[in-house]
Amino acid sequence: MKVNGIDVTDITYKEPGNNLPKWVREAAETRGYGDSKQPLSLFIQDEDISEAFACAAQGNGSACVMAQAGKRIGARSVYFYRTTAWVDFGSGPIVRFQTSKQIYDNVIAPFDRGDREGVAPGIYHLTPPRASEGLAHKREKAAEKPNVHPGGRKTDGSRSVIAHTERVVMAAQV
């Protein structure tokens, strides 16, 4: 099965973790989610940069420059974190990609600083997560630690520091 040209055949997770964006959790409960099996290229254009700055979306991973480019190619919703991106094409499962240091350095960081001139238009590639960063690996590690949910939340309700850090870093860059 393909959604917007992305193979989603093996994407089957249905129990979203609490550290996912709210819209991903809600959509994933019915349609599933998982790691991408192939890359997705986004073409960042001046219009994407202008639209994101017009929205004053600094620190908002669902309206940033990269999210604008994702929506332009047909994604219904896109959410960018520092190292991952979640893309919803409106049907089929939500697809998780890994972002690169190049994306962070050339697009996300300058945008979050409000540095319009520092955001570099160009082609940026979202890639399938490395095996060590994939959801399957995270679930295996969580199974080894029975008091931690695969999404990073401990079963006693407290958060692990690592799962919480990525969101704090993005929020702090406003």
C-alpha positions in Angstrom: 0.0 0.0 0.0 1.3 3.5 -0.9 0.1 6.9 0.4 1.3 9.8 -1.7 4.0 7.6 -3.2 5.3 6.5 0.3 5.2 2.7 1.0 3.3 2.2 4.2 2.7 -1.5 4.0 4.6 -2.4 7.2 3.4 0.5 9.3 1.2 -1.0 11.9 1.6 0.7 15.3 -1.7 1.6 16.9 -0.9 2.5 20.5 0.6 6.0 20.3 2.8 7.2 23.1 2.1 10.3 25.1 5.1 12.2 23.8 3.6 12.4 20.3 1.8 15.6 19.1 -2.0 15.5 20.0 -3.1 15.2 16.3 -0.7 12.3 15.7 -2.1 10.4 18.8 -5.7 11.0 17.7 -5.1 10.0 14.0 -2.8 7.1 15.0 -5.5 5.5 17.2 -7.6 4.7 14.1 -5.1 4.8 11.2 -1.8 3.7 12.8 1.6 5.2 12.5 5.2 4.1 12.0 8.6 4.7 10.6 9.0 5.6 6.9 10.6 2.9 4.7 11.8 5.4 2.1 13.0 9.0 1.9 10.8 12.1 1.2 12.3 15.2 -0.4 11.0 18.7 0.4 11.7 21.6 -1.8 11.9 24.7 0.4 11.0 27.8 -1.6 10.9 31.5 -0.8 7.1 31.2 -0.6 7.4 28.6 2.2 9.7 30.9 4.1 7.5 33.9 3.7 4.4 32.0 4.7 6.0 30.6 7.9 7.3 34.0 8.9 3.9 35.5 8.2 2.4 33.0 10.6 5.0 34.0 13.2 5.4 30.2 13.8 8.8 30.2 15.4 8.9 27.2 17.7 5.7 25.8 16.2 6.7 22.6 14.4 3.3 22.4 12.6 3.6 25.8 10.8 7.4 26.1 10.3 9.1 26.4 7.0 9.5 22.7 6.6 5.8 22.1 7.4 4.8 24.7 4.8 6.8 22.7 2.1 5.2 19.4 3.3 1.7 20.9 3.0 2.5 22.1 -0.5 3.2 18.6 -1.6 -0.1 17.3 -0.3 0.4 16.5 3.4 -2.6 17.3 5.4 -0.6 17.9 8.6 3.1 18.0 9.3 4.9 18.4 12.6 8.7 18.9 12.8 10.8 18.3 15.9 14.5 18.8 16.1 15.4 15.3 14.8 12.1 13.8 13.6 9.1 14.8 11.4 5.6 13.4 11.4 3.7 13.6 8.2 0.0 12.9 7.7 -1.2 12.6 4.1 -4.8 12.4 5.2 -5.2 8.7 4.6 -3.3 5.7 5.8 -0.9 5.8 8.7 1.0 8.8 10.0 4.6 8.5 8.8 7.7 9.3 10.9 10.9 10.5 9.2 14.3 11.5 10.6 15.6 15.0 9.9 19.2 15.8 9.3 21.7 18.2 10.9 21.5 20.1 7.5 17.8 20.7 8.0 18.3 21.8 11.5 21.2 24.1 10.7 19.9 25.6 7.5 16.2 25.8 8.2 14.9 25.0 11.7 17.5 26.8 13.8 17.5 30.1 11.8 13.7 30.1 11.6 13.3 29.6 15.3 15.8 32.5 15.9 13.7 34.7 13.6 16.6 35.0 11.1 14.8 35.1 7.8 18.0 35.6 5.8 19.6 32.5 7.5 16.9 30.1 6.2 18.3 28.5 3.1 15.9 27.5 0.3 16.8 24.2 -1.4 16.0 20.5 -1.5 16.0 18.8 1.9 15.6 15.1 2.4 13.7 13.4 5.2 15.0 9.9 5.7 13.7 6.7 7.2 15.0 6.5 10.8 18.2 4.5 11.4 17.5 1.1 13.0 18.8 2.4 16.3 16.4 5.3 16.2 13.4 3.4 14.9 10.2 2.8 16.8 10.8 -1.0 16.8 14.1 -0.4 18.6 12.5 2.0 21.0 9.8 -0.6 21.8 12.4 -3.3 22.4 14.3 -1.1 24.8 11.1 -0.2 26.6 10.3 -3.9 26.9 13.7 -4.3 28.7 12.7 -1.6 31.1 9.1 -2.6 32.1 8.4 0.6 34.0 8.8 2.8 30.9 6.2 3.2 28.1 7.6 3.1 24.5 6.8 6.8 24.2 9.1 7.7 27.1 6.5 8.1 29.9 7.1 5.9 32.9 4.2 3.8 34.0 4.0 5.7 37.3 3.1 8.9 35.2 6.4 10.7 35.5 8.4 11.5 32.4 11.8 10.3 31.4 14.2 13.2 31.0 15.2 12.1 27.4 11.7 12.0 26.0 10.8 15.4 27.5 14.1 17.2 26.4 13.3 17.4 22.7 10.1 19.3 23.2 11.6 21.6 25.8 14.5 22.4 23.4 12.0 23.3 20.6 9.8 25.4 23.0 12.8 27.2 24.4 13.9 28.4 21.0 11.0 30.8 20.6 
